[in-house]
Amino acid sequence: MSDPIMNLSNEYTPKGWKPRKEARLEEIKEQAKEFGTVEAKGVVPAGAPFPKASPETGYYGIPLLKQPQWKPEIPIYFFVGGASGAASVIGALAHWTGKDRQVARDARLVAAAGAIISSGLLISDLGRPSRFLNMLRMFKPQSPMSMGAWILAGFGTFSGAAATAQILSDRLGFGPFRILGNVAEGFSALFGLPFSNYTGVLIGATVIPVWNHNVRTLPFHFGMSGINAGVSILELMGNDSSPGLNRLGIISSAAETYEGIELEMKRDPVVNEPLKHGASGWITRMGGVLSGPVPLALRLAAEFTGKRRSRQLRQIAACSSIAGSLLTRIGWVRAGGVSAKDWRLPLEETKRPRVQKSQSREDYPHMRKIS
Amino acid sequence: MTTTAFLTDSTLCIGCKACEVACKEWNELGDDGHTWTGLSYDNTGAVGHSTWRHVKFVEAAPLLGFGGNAPDLASWTFSSDVCKHCEVAGCLEACPTGAIVRTEFGGVFVQPDVCNGCAYCVVSCPFGVVQKNSDDGRAFKCTFCYDRQKEGLQPACAKACPTESIKFGDIDELKLAAQVRVEELQSRGMQDAQLYDPTETSVKGLHAMFITRGDPKQYNLPPNPEVPTVYLESAWKSSALAAGVLVLGGLFAFLGSARR
């Protein structure tokens, strides 16, 4: 077959040729001649991209802030640290009140394991892992990252000592190990207290809008999430009939429920958008439901049911709390990334007065008149 | 040692990128890649780990007296962006290793042999300057040409600038010069000329100041940059509350329950 275009002159009607479409081509040609430009639906119009920079759009909407550059290890570290820090305190309290020796013993193992995993996660996140000891070059109270490194160092030392002493005294039944273990347990709990929630301070005291906007509640929120996870891990280790653990779980999941409701009720849609919309929003919300109302209802029900049913309910509550705690951390860290990309937030004028009031071109109407 | 500073005057900038090139060559910075932003004639976008000077092309609606020769052309202002070397620097406060220090010239310097790449400075800079190079693992930003300043030389960008848009010198003298320049510009009819130096915020002023025309927001200069340490008090209070709930809640839970 020959080329249809070549055959146009020979009154050959090419396939798909329609008079109306052919006429449209003429129309386009006329339009181009008359106006010098042709626009149509579905075609990106010609033109330079400016003007776009303005006080309203910032610098072409390019993000002003840099996104957090942490690896996925960091939210997992937040989870592990929160759970193990809380577990060490729970264990010490169970021990000192003399109510639950088994919880105290398991808590020492959870705390030590958590400290080891936490250190591993933190080191692997570093750009230069071999320099992790540089974290202890200085003691810097104004840096939550420095405080965290010292807290982890103390927590790791004492929780490790407590767990080792526990294992040795179990094997050897040797008195001094028990005393050493108890002393180490005390110090481990002392470091465990901040370790269970300092990560809220770590991300709250940053320039990322969604984090620093919630700085008043974030450490508390993370702390409660840590208690939830700590209680739940201890329960899944076979302490699901410890009445103390369930009550503490009720307290922390009630606090998480309150946090969730407060967050949903807040009326500041722009800053908190990443907590409510998009992937980060849904992860945060899912985490909130799994660590708040779900375990709260299950644990309350467990208080009033028979022994066997109660244990089943608590195991489900524990799994829900652990998943919820992990999702909460992942959701918040992701929300920070989304928030950093939002160029509007750092350009907002806030209550703080400035020396020089910023002046926009709109302040000079006479200049506009000239043009 | 005198405290030194930059004064970048956007009314003199011609957008030639000499400072960007000079900075990259002197400091031997890596390739940014070849990308088109599609937003303006500026294809660099922002300062980062491999871009320590960045010329912003602020293209705005045509207004007579705002640059451009004809009213139907967009007006252009250029401004060379750089690390602000804050008086109170968020990155310096946040750095856990002490890698970030204040030099004898008043600049903020990341010591590459100490930085371990924790990336906490990245989320502590209110101007979005410092960035971690994920290939190298460490954080980088403008050094204020600490190496050159130690030898008594001016920073590479200031030296290469053909219009003296980037001025370098004693901070007090430059602050004075900035005032004089702004007044001069305003008396010449550029009434929107102003100095960007947020001394009233927790940043407490900059060692790299900018003279801009129009709202600094269109140059991505934030109206209220805050050093994140201002959030510490409420953060640790909340942390203490959580610790209190853990201890008291734990005591309540265990003491109130039967021995197991």
Contacts between the chains, C-beta under 8 A, distances in Angstrom:
chain1	res1	chain2	res2	distance
A	48	B	74	7.4
A	49	B	38	6.4
A	49	B	39	5.8
A	49	B	40	6.1
A	50	B	40	5.8
A	50	B	59	3.5
A	50	B	60	7.4
A	50	B	74	4.7
A	51	B	59	5.3
A	51	B	60	4.7
A	51	B	61	4.6
A	51	B	62	7.8
A	51	B	74	5.1
A	51	B	75	7.9
A	52	B	39	6.5
A	52	B	40	6.8
A	52	B	59	6.8
A	53	B	40	7.1
A	53	B	58	4.5
A	53	B	59	5.9
A	53	B	60	5.8
A	53	B	218	4.5
A	53	B	219	7.8
A	54	B	60	6.5
A	54	B	215	7.9
A	54	B	218	5.4
A	55	B	214	7.5
A	55	B	215	3.8
A	55	B	217	4.4
A	55	B	218	5.5
A	57	B	218	7.7
A	58	B	217	5.8
A	58	B	218	6.7
A	58	B	220	5.5
A	59	B	56	6.3
A	59	B	58	7.2
A	59	B	218	6.3
A	59	B	219	6.1
A	59	B	220	3.8
A	60	B	37	7.4
A	60	B	39	3.9
A	60	B	40	5.9
A	61	B	39	7.7
A	62	B	37	7.7
A	62	B	39	7.1
A	62	B	45	5.5
A	62	B	46	5.8
A	62	B	220	6.6
A	63	B	46	7.6
A	63	B	128	6.9
A	64	B	127	7.3
A	64	B	128	5.1
A	64	B	220	4.8
A	64	B	222	6.1
A	65	B	125	7.7
A	65	B	126	7.8
A	65	B	128	4.2
A	66	B	48	7.6
A	66	B	122	5.1
A	66	B	123	7.6
A	66	B	125	6.9
A	66	B	128	4.6
A	66	B	129	7.7
A	66	B	130	7.3
A	66	B	131	5.3
A	67	B	122	7.9
A	68	B	119	7.1
A	68	B	122	6.6
A	68	B	123	5.0
A	69	B	119	4.4
A	69	B	122	5.3
A	69	B	131	7.3
A	69	B	132	4.6
A	69	B	134	7.0
A	70	B	119	6.0
A	86	B	246	6.2
A	89	B	246	5.5
A	89	B	247	6.8
A	89	B	250	6.4
A	90	B	246	7.8
A	90	B	250	5.7
A	93	B	247	7.2
A	93	B	250	4.0
A	93	B	251	6.1
A	93	B	254	5.6
A	94	B	250	7.9
A	94	B	254	5.6
A	97	B	251	6.8
A	97	B	254	4.2
A	97	B	255	5.4
A	98	B	259	7.1
A	99	B	254	4.5
A	99	B	255	7.2
A	99	B	257	6.2
A	99	B	258	7.8
A	99	B	259	5.4
A	99	B	260	6.7
A	100	B	254	6.7
A	100	B	259	7.6
A	100	B	260	5.1
A	102	B	260	7.2
A	125	B	118	7.6
A	125	B	119	7.9
A	126	B	116	5.2
A	126	B	117	5.1
A	126	B	118	5.9
A	126	B	137	7.4
A	127	B	115	7.7
A	127	B	116	6.8
A	127	B	117	2.0
A	127	B	118	7.6
A	127	B	119	7.0
A	127	B	132	5.8
A	127	B	133	7.8
A	127	B	134	7.3
A	127	B	136	7.1
A	127	B	137	2.8
A	127	B	138	5.4
A	127	B	139	7.6
A	128	B	115	7.2
A	128	B	116	4.7
A	128	B	117	4.8
A	128	B	137	4.8
A	128	B	138	6.2
A	129	B	116	7.9
A	131	B	97	7.6
A	131	B	114	7.7
A	131	B	115	7.8
A	131	B	116	3.7
A	131	B	117	7.7
A	132	B	116	6.3
A	134	B	97	4.1
A	134	B	98	7.9
A	134	B	99	7.3
A	134	B	114	6.0
A	134	B	115	8.0
A	134	B	116	4.6
A	135	B	96	5.4
A	135	B	97	6.1
A	135	B	116	6.9
A	135	B	118	7.4
A	137	B	97	5.4
A	137	B	98	5.2
A	137	B	114	7.3
A	138	B	96	7.6
A	138	B	97	7.3
A	138	B	98	4.5
A	140	B	95	7.8
A	140	B	96	6.3
A	140	B	98	7.4
A	142	B	93	5.1
A	142	B	229	5.2
A	142	B	232	6.7
A	143	B	93	6.3
A	143	B	94	5.2
A	143	B	95	6.6
A	143	B	96	5.2
A	143	B	120	7.4
A	144	B	94	7.8
A	144	B	232	7.4
A	144	B	235	7.4
A	145	B	94	6.3
A	145	B	95	7.9
A	145	B	96	4.1
A	145	B	118	6.0
A	145	B	120	4.3
A	146	B	96	3.8
A	148	B	96	7.8
A	149	B	96	5.7
A	193	B	243	4.3
A	193	B	246	6.6
A	193	B	247	7.2
A	194	B	239	6.4
A	194	B	243	6.7
A	196	B	242	7.2
A	196	B	243	7.4
A	196	B	246	6.5
A	197	B	239	5.0
A	197	B	242	4.3
A	197	B	243	6.7
A	198	B	239	6.1
A	200	B	235	7.0
A	200	B	238	6.7
A	200	B	239	6.5
A	200	B	242	7.6
A	201	B	232	7.3
A	201	B	235	4.1
A	201	B	236	6.0
A	201	B	238	7.7
A	201	B	239	5.3
A	202	B	120	7.9
A	203	B	123	7.6
A	204	B	231	5.9
A	204	B	234	8.0
A	204	B	235	4.5
A	204	B	238	7.6
A	205	B	228	4.7
A	205	B	229	6.8
A	205	B	231	4.3
A	205	B	232	5.1
A	205	B	235	5.0
A	206	B	94	7.9
A	206	B	123	4.1
A	206	B	124	5.8
A	206	B	228	5.0
A	206	B	231	7.8
A	207	B	90	6.5
A	207	B	123	6.3
A	207	B	124	6.2
A	207	B	125	6.5
A	207	B	126	4.8
A	207	B	226	7.1
A	207	B	228	5.6
A	208	B	123	5.5
A	211	B	123	8.0
A	212	B	226	8.0
A	212	B	228	6.6
A	212	B	231	5.1
A	215	B	231	4.5
A	215	B	234	5.4
A	215	B	235	5.0
A	215	B	238	7.3
A	216	B	234	4.9
A	216	B	235	7.8
A	216	B	237	7.7
A	216	B	238	5.6
A	217	B	238	6.3
A	218	B	235	7.3
A	218	B	238	6.8
A	219	B	235	5.7
A	219	B	236	7.5
A	219	B	238	4.0
A	219	B	239	3.9
A	219	B	241	7.8
A	219	B	242	5.8
A	220	B	238	4.6
A	220	B	239	7.5
A	220	B	241	5.3
A	220	B	242	4.5
A	220	B	245	7.7
A	222	B	242	7.4
A	223	B	239	6.9
A	223	B	241	7.8
A	223	B	242	2.6
A	223	B	243	6.9
A	223	B	245	7.1
A	223	B	246	6.6
A	224	B	242	6.5
A	224	B	245	7.2
A	227	B	245	7.7
A	227	B	246	5.7
A	227	B	249	7.5
A	241	B	260	7.0
A	242	B	257	7.8
A	242	B	260	5.6
A	243	B	253	8.0
A	243	B	257	3.7
A	243	B	258	6.2
A	243	B	260	7.1
A	244	B	250	7.7
A	244	B	253	4.5
A	244	B	254	3.9
A	244	B	256	7.9
A	244	B	257	4.6
A	244	B	260	8.0
A	245	B	253	7.3
A	246	B	253	7.9
A	247	B	252	7.2
A	247	B	253	3.6
A	247	B	256	6.7
A	247	B	257	6.3
A	248	B	249	5.7
A	248	B	250	5.7
A	248	B	253	4.0
A	248	B	254	7.9
A	251	B	245	7.0
A	251	B	249	4.3
A	251	B	252	7.6
A	251	B	253	6.8
A	252	B	245	7.8
A	252	B	249	7.2
A	255	B	245	6.8
A	336	B	123	7.4
A	340	B	123	7.7
A	340	B	128	8.0
A	343	B	220	7.5
A	346	B	126	7.2
A	346	B	128	7.9
A	346	B	222	4.5
A	346	B	225	7.7
A	347	B	217	4.9
A	347	B	220	7.5
A	347	B	222	5.9
A	347	B	223	6.7
A	348	B	223	7.5
A	348	B	224	7.8
A	349	B	223	5.1
A	349	B	224	7.0
A	350	B	223	7.7
A	350	B	224	5.1
A	352	B	200	7.0
A	352	B	201	6.3
A	352	B	224	5.2
A	353	B	200	6.5
A	354	B	198	6.7
A	354	B	200	5.3
A	354	B	201	7.6
A	354	B	223	6.5
A	354	B	224	7.3
A	355	B	199	6.3
A	355	B	200	5.1
A	356	B	194	5.7
A	356	B	195	7.0
A	358	B	194	7.5
A	358	B	215	5.0
A	358	B	216	6.0
A	358	B	217	6.9
A	358	B	223	6.1
A	359	B	191	7.6
A	359	B	192	5.1
A	359	B	194	6.4
A	359	B	214	7.4
A	359	B	215	6.8
A	360	B	192	7.5
A	360	B	214	6.3
A	360	B	215	4.3
A	361	B	60	7.6
A	361	B	63	6.4
A	361	B	66	7.4
A	361	B	192	6.2
A	361	B	214	5.4
A	361	B	215	7.7
A	363	B	192	7.3
A	364	B	191	6.1
A	364	B	192	6.5
A	367	B	63	6.2
A	367	B	64	7.2
A	367	B	65	6.1
A	367	B	66	7.8
A	368	B	63	6.6
A	370	B	64	4.7
A	370	B	65	7.0
A	371	B	62	6.4
A	371	B	63	5.0
A	371	B	64	4.3
A	371	B	71	5.2
